[in-house]
Amino acid sequence: MKTIEVDDELYRYIAAHTLHIGESASDILRRMLKFSAASQPVAAAAAPVVKAEPAPAPAPAAAPVADVKTVKTAKDKVRAMRELLLSDEYAEQKKAVNRFMLVLTTLYALDNKAFAEATESLHGRTRVYFAADEQTLLKNGNQTKPKQVPDTPYWVITNTNTGRKCSMVEHIMQSMQFPAELIEKVCGTI
C-alpha cells in the first residue's frame, strides 16, 4: 500500500463520497473512477504520469448550511451532514457548544418541519431544551444560558454537558430518520 498526499479540498471531496463508515480511500476512488484492481496490470502503475485537465472544483464544503436548503432525498441529507463534519468551519470550532450549534443549524436547514417535530418532544424532567424565544427557556431556569440557533427561529439551552448535547442531537437525527452510524459519527464529533 502506497501513501499519497492530497490537499484538504480534494480530501473533503473524496470523503464526501463515502458510502459507509470504514470505507477506505482506495475503495472510494475505485468506485468514483470506475476502476477495479483486476482491470489494470501492476506494471501500469509505473507508467509515466500524463498531465490531464483538472476536474471542476466541487462546491465549497466550508458553507454547507447555505447549500442544503434544496436537499430533498435522504441520501442528500446524509451527504450534507458528512460535508458539515468535513468542513473547515466545523473543524475550526474549538468549543463543543459551537459544533452543537452548527449541527443544529444544518439539521434545521435540511428539513425545518421534521426539526420542529423533533424539538417539540425534546425536553427534560424539569427543563425545556428548545423554544421559540429566550424567555421561555429562562422561565425554566436562570442558568440555562439560552442561545439562538443561527439561521433559525429556535433558541436552545447551552449550559448542558456535552453528553446531553449529544443526546439532543441524537434524538433529533433519529426523528429525522438519519442512519444510526451517521448519528454516532456526528455525536462523536461534538
N, C-alpha and C positions, 0 to 999 in steps of 0.2 A: 504494500500500500504506500503510495507516494503522498506527500503533503504539498499542497499548493497554497499560495496566499491570494486572497481576493479582497477587494476593497469593501467597505461597510455597505455601500449601496447594493452591490452585487450579492453580498451575503444575505441581506434582508430580502432581496428579490427571490433568491433560491429558497430561503426559509419560508417565505410566504406560500410557496407551492408544496409545503409538507402536507401529506395526506393523513398521516397518523404519527403519534408520538413515538420516537425511537427510530423513525425512518432516517437512513444515512444520507449524507450529501451525495454520495455516489448513486444511490437509488433514485434520488430526486432528479439528478442531472440525466441519468439514463432515460428516465421517463420523459423528461422535458425534451430531450434531444432525439427521442425515439430510437435509442441506441441500446443494443444488447451486447453482452460480453462475447457471445458466440459469433456475432456478425463481423467483427474486426479481428484480424490476426494480431498477435502481440507485437510483431515487427512494425506494424503501422504506428505504434506509439513513438518509435524513434524517427519517424519521418519528419522532414523539416516543417516548421510552422509556417503556414500561409496566412498573410495578413488579410483579414476579412473586414467588411463594412461593419461598424458597430451596430448592435441591435438598438432599437429605440428604447430610451430610458423608461423604466416603469414609473408610475405615478409616485410622487414622493411619499414615503411612509411616515414622515415627521408630522403630518397633519391628517391622520386617519379620520378624525371626527367629522371634518367637513365633507369628505368623500363618501361617508357611509350613509348619507341621507337617502340615496337612491337604492340602497341594498334591498333586495326582495327575497332571495332564496336563502334557505338555511345554510347552504354551502358558502354563500357570500358573507353571511353573518359570521360564520366561523373564520373565514379568511380575514374579515375586518378585525376581529379580536386578535388574531395572530399578528396582523400587521401592527396593531397597537402595541403588543408586547415587544415587538422587534423595533419599534420606532425610537429614534434618538430622543424625542421628547419624553417618552416613558422611561428610557434608560437613564436620563439625566436627573430624574426625581430622586432626591436623597431621603425623603420622608414617606413613610407608609401612607399617611393621610393624603398626600398629593397623588400617589399612584392610585389610591382608592377613588379619589375624585375623578381622575382621568378614566378609570374603568366605568364609573357610573355615567359620566358624560357620554361615553361611547355606547353603552348599553341603551341609554335613552335615545340617542340618535338612530340606532338600528331599528328600534320599534317602540315608539313612545307609548302606545296603548298597552302593550304587553308589560312595559316597565311600570306603568301606572297600576295595573292589576297586581303585579308582584309586590310593589311597595305598600299597597293598601293593606295587605295581610301580614305585613312585616312589622312586628313590634315586640317589645319585651314584656315582662311581667308588669313592670311599673312605668316603662318608658315608651314613648312613640319615637321611632327612628327617622321616619320621613314625614314631611309636611309641606304644605303649600306656602307657609310663611314661618318666619323665625319665631314669632310669639307663641305659636302652638307648641314648638319644641321647648321653649323656655318655661312654659307652664308646667311641664313635666320634669323640671329640674333646672336650677340656675347654672349648674356647672356642665351643661350638655355641649357647650361650645358649638352651636349650630353654624353651619356654613352653607351658602347656596351652591348647589351643584352647577358648575359652569354650563352655560348654554341650555339650561333647563329651568322650568318654573319650580323646581323642588329644592327643599332645604333638607339637610341631613345632620344628625348629631355626629360629632367627630371626637369626643373625648372617650371613646371606647378603645379597648385594646385591639391589637392587630387581629387577634383570633376572632373577635366579634365582628370586625370589619369584613374579614373573610367569610364569616358565616352569613352576613348580609348579602355579599356578592354572590355567594353560593346559592342562596335562596332565590335571588332574582334571576340568575342564569338558569337554574333548574326550571323555574317558572316559564322562562323564555325558551325552554327546550334546547339548550346547548348540550353537546356531548359531555359526558362525565369527565373524560380525560382532559378536555379543554378547561372545564371548570376547575379541576385540580391544578392545572398549569397556571391559570390566572391567579387563583388563590395563593399559590406558591410564590408568586412574584410580588404580592402586596406586602 
